[in-house]
Amino acid sequence: MKQFNFNKRTGYISVENYLPHNFLAEKIILNSLLTNNNVIEIVKQNLPVDAFYFKNHQEIYKAILLLYQTDKEITLVNLITIVQDQGIFEKIGGTKVLTEIINQVPDISYLADYIKLLRDKYLRRKLVKLGYQIINSSHITSIPLQNILEDLEKKLFAVTNETNNNTLNSSAELLQTVFTELQEKFYKKSLPGLITGFYDFDTLTQGLQKSDLIILAGRPSMGKTAFALSIAINISKRYKLPILFFSLEMSKEQLMYRLLVHETSISNQKLKTGNLFTKDWDHIIKTIQIFSRLPFFIDDNSTISINEIRLKIKKIMFEYNQVGLIVIDYLQLMQNVDSKSQNRVQELSFITRSLKSIAREFQVPIIALSQLSRNVENRTNKRPILSDLRESGSIEQDADLVLMLYREDYYKNRTTNISLTEIILAKHRNGSIGSFQLLFENTYNRFINYRNE
């Protein structure tokens, strides 16, 4: 069997002969539709027309769907009538093919297996065709490589989504899952989420939960990056899980200096000037040794797109099989490359929805930093509220948690070595809201607990 055909005239590779399919399963499913009208919904929800490989089976399936949509009984007589009216009776194979289908003796209890088999063959065909498209596109040098990669990512993501279409579960299945989780929590006696190292925060949220989109908001220089970096460092050291820090504002070198300051308690000024003592070098070398063994990744592409973020997450997933935490600094700097006709609010809505989708897809918490609007500066009480989020509608809607940073001395132009910072949990989709306090060490640009554990 030839798997592909190279056209010398066009220079393209095309699919030839046949692709993965199952002739018998197609006939059995069509027979089930004609002999048991109760199965139409489950088949329709799981199998598009293209899931059938043979053209005549596609036409028969389309005719059955048309009967269902027009509230006509799905019978062999009605099927013959409709294909005759469409002038395709001979095209589908006439009486011979319909007789073969109706004479199948399927076991309805195995229908789900036949549907699963057909979906498997259908998705494999899509992957094969996608492979040929990649080969052909790669030969067209006039198309930018980035466009090819982004197009590939979109199409591959579409196929991946189709493989994960089992979103309907019975209460029995869901309750069994919940019961198992409860047993694990009872015997484990630990927080269900990732422990951040900030005691009051972990108590309030039970740790960072998988699939949560966490918005961390504040005015400029309030300490958003410092707080997010502190959380990322603590989780990295505790769990040894991959951390992805997407920095659209600061360079990776600046972030590395911040990390060294955070861990060594050496001021940024001393590091930048190189005015170091022997003990300072000991701290630096120890920190470098620790983080050289940790999967802590930084990307400082200032124009990164949602598709690129998803692609880089998949790369880490492929290598490590999991991701612990994703940080995006910050939300308002992100752009949607496909949003030429959208205004900024619509564009940001797409970005926040996409980030929530990524969090669910990869079962990983995402911390996205966000600016607060200047309106807060015009109020007497400057403690932030949800409506202070810039382009707040979509952010507030898509977020599972919204954290807001507030330091009173920020507005009094007072600079001290240690500042009391209030972290306001303004939204908590799966728990109670509240607030807690942390200490901000200005010299080392890091947050520490206000109280001992």
ZIRA-V934782 format. One record per residue. RES is the residue in three letters. SS is DSSP state (h for helix, s for strand, l for the rest). PHI is phi in whole degrees, -180 to 180 (999 if undefined). PSI is psi in whole degrees, -180 to 180 (* if undefined). Layout:
RES & SS & PHI & PSI
RES & SS & PHI & PSI
This chain:
MET & l & 999 & 124
LYS & l & -75 & 139
GLN & l & -98 & -23
PHE & s & -153 & 164
ASN & s & -129 & 127
PHE & s & -97 & 118
ASN & l & -90 & 110
LYS & l & -66 & -31
ARG & l & -71 & -45
THR & l & -93 & -22
GLY & l & 79 & 13
TYR & l & -104 & 153
ILE & s & -99 & 135
SER & s & -130 & 157
VAL & s & -73 & 135
GLU & l & -129 & 156
ASN & l & 61 & -126
TYR & l & -126 & 157
LEU & l & -110 & 176
PRO & l & -53 & 131
HIS & l & -163 & 172
ASN & l & -142 & 103
PHE & h & -61 & -46
LEU & h & -66 & -42
ALA & h & -62 & -38
GLU & h & -62 & -45
LYS & h & -67 & -39
ILE & h & -66 & -41
ILE & h & -67 & -41
LEU & h & -64 & -39
ASN & h & -62 & -42
SER & h & -61 & -39
LEU & h & -66 & -35
LEU & h & -82 & -24
THR & h & -107 & -12
ASN & l & -145 & 98
ASN & h & -64 & -16
ASN & h & -73 & -15
VAL & h & -93 & -4
ILE & h & -59 & -41
GLU & h & -65 & -47
ILE & h & -67 & -35
VAL & h & -70 & -45
LYS & h & -62 & -38
GLN & h & -71 & -27
ASN & h & -105 & -22
LEU & l & -125 & 111
PRO & l & -73 & 170
VAL & h & -58 & -40
ASP & h & -67 & -11
ALA & h & -66 & -23
PHE & l & -85 & 128
TYR & l & -79 & -42
PHE & l & -82 & 134
LYS & h & -59 & -41
ASN & h & -67 & -33
HIS & h & -68 & -36
GLN & h & -62 & -44
GLU & h & -66 & -40
ILE & h & -64 & -44
TYR & h & -63 & -42
LYS & h & -62 & -39
ALA & h & -67 & -39
ILE & h & -64 & -43
LEU & h & -62 & -37
LEU & h & -66 & -40
LEU & h & -60 & -42
TYR & h & -66 & -42
GLN & h & -68 & -27
THR & l & -98 & 14
ASP & l & 60 & 33
LYS & l & -101 & 148
GLU & l & -66 & 137
ILE & l & -87 & 96
THR & l & -132 & 166
LEU & h & -63 & -40
VAL & h & -63 & -48
ASN & h & -65 & -35
LEU & h & -65 & -46
ILE & h & -61 & -41
THR & h & -61 & -46
ILE & h & -70 & -38
VAL & h & -72 & -29
GLN & h & -69 & -43
ASP & h & -61 & -33
GLN & l & -82 & -9
GLY & l & 74 & 27
ILE & l & -121 & 16
PHE & l & -59 & -47
GLU & l & -72 & -32
LYS & l & -62 & -36
ILE & l & -83 & -3
GLY & l & 110 & 1
GLY & h & 64 & -153
THR & h & -62 & -36
LYS & h & -59 & -50
VAL & h & -67 & -44
LEU & h & -64 & -36
THR & h & -67 & -41
GLU & h & -62 & -40
ILE & h & -68 & -46
ILE & h & -70 & -22
ASN & l & -85 & -5
GLN & l & -65 & 145
VAL & l & -118 & 82
PRO & l & -81 & 156
ASP & l & -99 & 112
ILE & h & -61 & -24
SER & h & -68 & -18
TYR & h & -101 & 10
LEU & h & -58 & -42
ALA & h & -60 & -36
ASP & h & -68 & -39
TYR & h & -66 & -40
ILE & h & -64 & -45
LYS & h & -61 & -41
LEU & h & -64 & -43
LEU & h & -67 & -40
ARG & h & -62 & -40
ASP & h & -59 & -48
LYS & h & -65 & -40
TYR & h & -62 & -46
LEU & h & -71 & -33
ARG & h & -65 & -38
ARG & h & -64 & -41
LYS & h & -63 & -40
LEU & h & -66 & -41
VAL & h & -62 & -46
LYS & h & -64 & -38
LEU & h & -63 & -38
GLY & h & -60 & -43
TYR & h & -66 & -38
GLN & h & -63 & -40
ILE & h & -62 & -46
ILE & h & -59 & -48
ASN & h & -65 & -44
SER & h & -63 & -37
SER & h & -65 & -24
HIS & h & -82 & -16
ILE & l & -90 & 95
THR & l & -70 & -13
SER & l & -76 & -15
ILE & l & -90 & 123
PRO & l & -57 & 141
LEU & h & -58 & -39
GLN & h & -61 & -38
ASN & h & -64 & -40
ILE & h & -64 & -45
LEU & h & -65 & -41
GLU & h & -67 & -40
ASP & h & -64 & -42
LEU & h & -60 & -45
GLU & h & -61 & -43
LYS & h & -63 & -46
LYS & h & -69 & -39
LEU & h & -68 & -37
PHE & h & -65 & -37
ALA & h & -63 & -42
VAL & h & -66 & -42
THR & h & -60 & -41
ASN & h & -63 & -36
GLU & h & -68 & -29
THR & h & -75 & -19
ASN & l & -110 & 48
ASN & l & -92 & 4
ASN & l & -84 & 78
THR & l & -102 & -2
LEU & l & -102 & 119
ASN & l & -130 & 149
SER & l & -78 & 161
SER & h & -63 & -33
ALA & h & -63 & -44
GLU & h & -64 & -46
LEU & h & -66 & -42
LEU & h & -67 & -34
GLN & h & -65 & -40
THR & h & -64 & -44
VAL & h & -63 & -42
PHE & h & -62 & -42
THR & h & -63 & -42
GLU & h & -64 & -41
LEU & h & -63 & -40
GLN & h & -63 & -44
GLU & h & -62 & -42
LYS & h & -67 & -37
PHE & h & -64 & -43
TYR & h & -85 & -27
LYS & h & -80 & -35
LYS & l & 55 & 47
SER & l & -141 & 167
LEU & l & -65 & 143
PRO & l & -72 & -23
GLY & l & -103 & -175
LEU & s & -76 & 127
ILE & l & -77 & 126
THR & l & -86 & -17
GLY & l & 94 & -8
PHE & l & -101 & 107
TYR & h & -58 & -49
ASP & h & -66 & -36
PHE & h & -64 & -46
ASP & h & -66 & -36
THR & h & -66 & -42
LEU & h & -70 & -36
THR & h & -108 & -10
GLN & l & 62 & 30
GLY & l & 87 & 170
LEU & s & -77 & 124
GLN & l & -91 & 145
LYS & l & -59 & 142
SER & l & 75 & 6
ASP & l & -85 & 139
LEU & s & -101 & 116
ILE & s & -111 & 118
ILE & s & -95 & 125
LEU & s & -113 & 108
ALA & s & -117 & 152
GLY & s & 179 & 165
ARG & l & -73 & 161
PRO & l & -54 & 140
SER & l & 67 & 18
MET & l & -82 & -18
GLY & l & 114 & 22
LYS & h & -62 & -51
THR & h & -63 & -40
ALA & h & -62 & -43
PHE & h & -68 & -45
ALA & h & -63 & -41
LEU & h & -67 & -39
SER & h & -60 & -45
ILE & h & -63 & -46
ALA & h & -62 & -43
ILE & h & -64 & -45
ASN & h & -62 & -43
ILE & h & -68 & -40
SER & h & -61 & -45
LYS & h & -72 & -35
ARG & h & -76 & -45
TYR & h & -105 & -14
LYS & l & 59 & 28
LEU & l & -91 & 152
PRO & l & -61 & 133
ILE & s & -116 & 132
LEU & s & -114 & 117
PHE & s & -114 & 107
PHE & s & -95 & 110
SER & s & -108 & 106
LEU & l & -90 & -10
GLU & l & -109 & -48
MET & l & -100 & 151
SER & l & -76 & 161
LYS & h & -64 & -32
GLU & h & -66 & -42
GLN & h & -63 & -40
LEU & h & -67 & -37
MET & h & -66 & -38
TYR & h & -62 & -42
ARG & h & -63 & -41
LEU & h & -63 & -44
LEU & h & -64 & -42
VAL & h & -61 & -45
HIS & h & -58 & -43
GLU & h & -90 & -28
THR & h & -100 & -14
SER & l & 59 & 36
ILE & l & -110 & 131
SER & l & -64 & 153
ASN & h & -61 & -35
GLN & h & -64 & -43
LYS & h & -66 & -39
LEU & h & -66 & -42
LYS & h & -68 & -36
THR & h & -86 & -16
GLY & l & 76 & 15
ASN & l & -83 & 77
LEU & l & -117 & 150
PHE & l & -99 & 172
THR & h & -59 & -44
LYS & h & -65 & -30
ASP & h & -63 & -43
TRP & h & -63 & -38
ASP & h & -61 & -44
HIS & h & -64 & -42
ILE & h & -64 & -47
ILE & h & -62 & -41
LYS & h & -63 & -44
THR & h & -64 & -44
ILE & h & -61 & -40
GLN & h & -64 & -42
ILE & h & -65 & -51
PHE & h & -78 & -16
SER & h & -69 & -22
ARG & l & -97 & -5
LEU & l & -100 & 142
PRO & l & -80 & 70
PHE & s & -107 & 111
PHE & s & -112 & 139
ILE & s & -125 & 132
ASP & s & -123 & 121
ASP & l & -111 & 29
ASN & l & -69 & 114
SER & l & -77 & -8
THR & l & -120 & 26
ILE & l & -64 & 142
SER & l & -104 & 168
ILE & h & -59 & -43
ASN & h & -63 & -38
GLU & h & -68 & -39
ILE & h & -61 & -47
ARG & h & -61 & -41
LEU & h & -63 & -41
LYS & h & -73 & -33
ILE & h & -64 & -44
LYS & h & -63 & -36
LYS & h & -62 & -45
ILE & h & -68 & -39
MET & h & -61 & -40
PHE & h & -64 & -38
GLU & h & -83 & -40
TYR & h & -111 & -10
ASN & l & 72 & 3
GLN & l & -167 & 161
VAL & l & -131 & 134
GLY & l & -83 & -45
LEU & s & -157 & 144
ILE & s & -122 & 132
VAL & s & -121 & 135
ILE & s & -124 & 118
ASP & s & -125 & 98
TYR & l & -138 & 175
LEU & h & -61 & -46
GLN & h & -69 & -14
LEU & h & -87 & -11
MET & l & -77 & 151
GLN & l & -132 & 150
ASN & l & -101 & 114
VAL & l & -65 & -19
ASP & l & -100 & 17
SER & l & -108 & 40
LYS & l & -62 & -30
SER & l & -100 & 4
GLN & l & -97 & 150
ASN & l & -83 & 176
ARG & h & -66 & -37
VAL & h & -64 & -45
GLN & h & -64 & -39
GLU & h & -63 & -45
LEU & h & -68 & -33
SER & h & -61 & -44
PHE & h & -62 & -42
ILE & h & -65 & -47
THR & h & -67 & -39
ARG & h & -62 & -41
SER & h & -66 & -40
LEU & h & -65 & -40
LYS & h & -64 & -41
SER & h & -62 & -41
ILE & h & -65 & -43
ALA & h & -59 & -41
ARG & h & -74 & -41
GLU & h & -61 & -44
PHE & h & -100 & 2
GLN & l & 52 & 56
VAL & l & -140 & 139
PRO & s & -72 & 140
ILE & s & -119 & 125
ILE & s & -102 & 116
ALA & s & -113 & 121
LEU & s & -79 & 147
SER & s & -144 & 144
GLN & s & -80 & 151
LEU & s & -98 & 151
SER & l & -70 & 163
ARG & h & -73 & -9
ASN & h & -57 & -31
VAL & h & -62 & -28
GLU & h & -70 & -23
ASN & h & -91 & -2
ARG & l & -98 & 155
THR & l & -69 & -48
ASN & l & -89 & 110
LYS & l & -96 & 8
ARG & l & -65 & 128
PRO & l & -71 & 152
ILE & l & -129 & 169
LEU & h & -56 & -38
SER & h & -69 & -8
ASP & h & -79 & -11
LEU & s & -64 & 133
ARG & l & -69 & 135
GLU & l & 48 & 52
SER & h & -69 & -26
GLY & h & -52 & -57
SER & h & -71 & -37
ILE & h & -63 & -48
GLU & h & -63 & -38
GLN & h & -71 & -44
ASP & h & -82 & -24
ALA & l & -72 & 144
ASP & l & -87 & -37
LEU & s & -131 & 141
VAL & s & -124 & 117
LEU & s & -108 & 137
MET & s & -127 & 132
LEU & s & -94 & 137
TYR & s & -143 & 123
ARG & l & -123 & 122
GLU & h & -64 & -38
ASP & h & -70 & -15
TYR & h & -60 & -38
TYR & h & -92 & -7
LYS & l & -105 & 8
ASN & l & 54 & 36
ARG & l & -104 & 133
THR & l & -116 & 116
THR & l & -125 & 162
ASN & l & -64 & -38
ILE & s & -127 & 126
SER & s & -117 & 140
LEU & s & -81 & 125
THR & s & -120 & 132
GLU & s & -97 & 129
ILE & s & -105 & 115
ILE & s & -98 & 119
LEU & s & -89 & 92
ALA & s & -83 & -23
LYS & s & -143 & 137
HIS & s & -145 & 99
ARG & l & -59 & -37
ASN & l & -116 & 26
GLY & l & -169 & -169
SER & l & -89 & 154
ILE & l & -90 & 171
GLY & s & 167 & -160
SER & s & -152 & 161
PHE & s & -150 & 168
GLN & s & -117 & 143
LEU & s & -130 & 162
LEU & s & -101 & 135
PHE & s & -108 & 119
GLU & s & -91 & 103
ASN & l & -61 & -39
THR & l & -62 & -38
TYR & l & -107 & 5
ASN & l & 51 & 50
ARG & s & -146 & 159
PHE & s & -103 & 145
ILE & s & -134 & 162
ASN & s & -65 & 144
TYR & l & -75 & -30
ARG & l & -131 & 161
ASN & l & -76 & 157
GLU & l & -64 & *
